[in-house]
């Protein structure tokens, strides 16, 4: 039986919102210091996005170009 990978579905309208909130261009990764600040934000939606980003850093990401 083949192994199927589950992907995380993010709405197109939600993609890049954390980058916009933290004023980081989409081409660049979010610096750890800014991510840490966002984890302690007063905005619950920003905290949720920051927590997801922190968790996603530990996901297994496939190598690019393969």
C-alpha positions as CSV (number, residue, x, y, z in Angstrom):
1,X,0.0,0.0,0.0
2,X,1.6,3.4,-1.0
3,X,2.2,6.0,1.6
4,X,0.2,9.1,1.0
5,X,1.2,12.5,2.3
6,X,-1.2,14.8,3.9
7,X,-0.7,18.4,3.1
8,X,-1.8,21.4,5.1
9,X,-4.5,23.4,3.4
10,X,-4.2,27.2,3.8
11,X,-6.7,29.5,2.2
12,X,-5.3,31.7,-0.4
13,X,-6.6,34.7,1.5
14,X,-4.6,33.7,4.6
15,X,-1.3,33.0,2.9
16,X,1.4,35.5,3.9
17,X,-0.6,37.2,6.6
18,X,2.1,36.7,9.2
19,X,4.7,38.1,6.8
20,X,2.5,41.2,6.3
21,X,1.8,41.7,10.0
22,X,5.6,41.4,10.8
23,X,6.7,43.5,7.8
24,X,8.8,40.8,6.3
25,X,9.0,40.2,2.6
26,X,7.5,37.0,1.4
27,X,10.8,35.9,-0.2
28,X,12.6,36.0,3.1
29,X,12.1,33.8,6.2
30,X,10.7,35.4,9.3
31,X,13.5,36.1,11.8
32,X,13.4,34.2,15.1
33,X,13.3,37.4,17.1
34,X,10.2,38.7,15.3
35,X,8.5,35.3,15.5
36,X,9.1,35.3,19.3
37,X,7.6,38.8,19.5
38,X,4.5,37.7,17.6
39,X,4.1,34.7,20.0
40,X,3.5,37.3,22.8
41,X,1.3,39.6,20.8
42,X,-2.0,41.0,22.2
43,X,-3.7,40.0,18.9
44,X,-5.0,36.3,19.2
45,X,-5.0,35.8,15.5
46,X,-1.3,36.9,15.2
47,X,-0.4,34.6,18.1
48,X,-2.1,31.7,16.4
49,X,-0.3,32.3,13.1
50,X,3.0,32.7,14.9
51,X,2.5,29.4,16.8
52,X,1.8,27.6,13.6
53,X,4.9,29.1,12.0
54,X,7.0,28.0,15.0
55,X,5.6,24.5,14.8
56,X,6.1,24.4,11.0
57,X,9.8,25.1,11.5
58,X,10.1,21.5,12.9
59,X,8.2,19.8,10.0
60,X,10.2,17.7,7.6
61,X,10.6,19.8,4.5
62,X,11.7,18.1,1.3
63,X,14.8,19.3,-0.4
64,X,14.2,21.8,-3.2
65,X,15.1,20.8,-6.7
66,X,14.4,17.1,-6.2
